[in-house]
């Protein structure tokens, strides 16, 4: 794992495959609904105005799942985790692969399956995305 990959090293998750909540001490102050929408609007505007590709909410959720949650990640496991069809994950995989944000690797345990793996381009994209979120949070 490279130095940049440590930024998004996988963490252990509960058996439910759900990310752990932020610890109460680290939880930021609660925003009102209007403040939450205004915050997300500012983040979205920043990403739309950047040179980075526009990702759908599904693509972004899938990409973050691959980078933030322990793997291995397959089309089947991501479809189950995100509660979408395997076809939807396959389409998102094609798009994210074309962008260089993930790559397909053979699954040596199951020859019918492929592992969806991180790339340095994906790490870079998510690092910049995190920077935008932090800058808008102030």
C-alpha positions in Angstrom: 0.0 0.0 0.0 1.4 3.4 -1.0 1.7 6.4 1.3 -1.4 8.0 -0.3 -3.4 4.9 0.2 -3.0 5.1 4.0 -5.3 8.1 3.7 -8.1 5.7 2.9 -7.0 2.5 4.5 -9.9 0.2 5.1 -11.3 0.0 8.5 -12.9 -3.0 10.2 -16.7 -2.8 10.0 -19.4 -4.7 11.9 -20.8 -7.8 10.5 -23.8 -5.8 9.2 -21.4 -4.3 6.6 -22.5 -0.8 7.7 -19.9 1.9 8.5 -19.4 2.7 12.1 -21.0 6.0 13.2 -18.7 8.9 14.2 -17.8 8.8 17.8 -19.8 11.3 19.9 -16.7 13.3 20.9 -15.8 13.7 17.2 -19.4 14.5 16.1 -19.7 18.0 14.8 -22.5 20.2 16.0 -25.9 19.2 14.5 -27.1 21.3 11.6 -30.7 22.3 10.9 -32.3 20.9 7.8 -31.8 24.2 6.0 -28.2 24.4 7.1 -27.6 20.8 6.0 -29.1 21.4 2.6 -27.1 24.7 2.2 -23.9 22.8 3.2 -24.5 20.0 0.7 -25.4 22.7 -1.9 -22.0 24.4 -1.4 -20.2 21.1 -1.6 -22.1 20.2 -4.8 -21.4 23.6 -6.4 -17.7 23.2 -5.6 -17.6 19.8 -7.3 -19.6 21.0 -10.3 -17.3 23.9 -10.8 -14.2 21.8 -10.6 -12.5 20.0 -13.4 -13.2 16.6 -11.8 -15.8 14.4 -13.5 -19.4 14.6 -12.2 -20.2 11.4 -10.4 -23.8 10.2 -9.7 -24.8 9.7 -6.1 -24.7 5.9 -6.8 -21.2 6.1 -8.2 -19.9 8.2 -5.4 -21.5 5.9 -2.8 -19.9 2.9 -4.5 -16.5 4.6 -4.7 -16.5 5.6 -1.1 -17.6 2.1 0.0 -14.6 0.6 -1.9 -12.2 3.1 -0.3 -13.6 3.3 3.2 -14.9 -0.1 4.0 -13.0 -3.4 4.3 -13.1 -5.7 1.3 -12.8 -7.5 -0.9 -15.5 -5.8 -2.9 -17.3 -7.6 -5.7 -20.3 -6.6 -7.8 -22.5 -8.9 -5.8 -21.3 -7.6 -2.4 -21.6 -3.9 -3.4 -25.1 -4.5 -4.8 -26.2 -6.1 -1.5 -24.5 -3.4 0.6 -26.0 -0.5 -1.4 -29.3 -2.3 -1.9 -29.2 -1.9 -5.7 -29.1 -4.3 -8.6 -26.0 -6.0 -9.8 -26.7 -4.3 -13.2 -26.6 -0.9 -11.5 -23.2 -1.8 -9.9 -21.9 -3.1 -13.2 -22.8 0.2 -15.0 -21.2 2.2 -12.2 -18.1 -0.1 -12.3 -17.8 0.6 -16.1 -17.9 4.3 -15.5 -15.5 4.4 -12.6 -13.1 2.1 -14.4 -13.1 4.3 -17.4 -12.2 7.2 -15.2 -9.4 5.2 -13.6 -10.9 5.4 -10.1 -11.2 1.7 -9.6 -9.9 -1.4 -11.4 -11.1 -4.9 -11.9 -8.8 -7.7 -10.6 -9.4 -11.5 -10.8 -10.9 -13.1 -7.7 -8.6 -16.1 -7.1 -11.2 -17.6 -4.7 -14.1 -17.5 -7.2 -13.1 -17.5 -10.9 -16.6 -16.3 -11.9 -16.1 -13.1 -9.9 -13.9 -10.0 -10.0 -12.6 -7.9 -7.2 -13.1 -4.1 -7.5 -9.9 -2.5 -6.3 -8.7 1.0 -5.4 -6.4 3.0 -7.7 -4.2 6.1 -7.1 -6.5 8.2 -9.3 -9.5 7.2 -7.1 -7.5 8.1 -4.0 -6.6 11.5 -5.5 -10.3 12.2 -6.4 -11.6 11.3 -2.9 -8.8 13.3 -1.2 -9.8 16.4 -3.2 -13.5 15.7 -2.5 -12.7 15.4 1.3 -10.8 18.7 1.0 -13.9 20.4 -0.5 -16.1 19.1 2.3 -13.7 20.3 4.9 -13.3 23.7 3.3 -17.1 24.2 3.1 -17.6 23.0 6.7 -15.2 25.8 7.9 
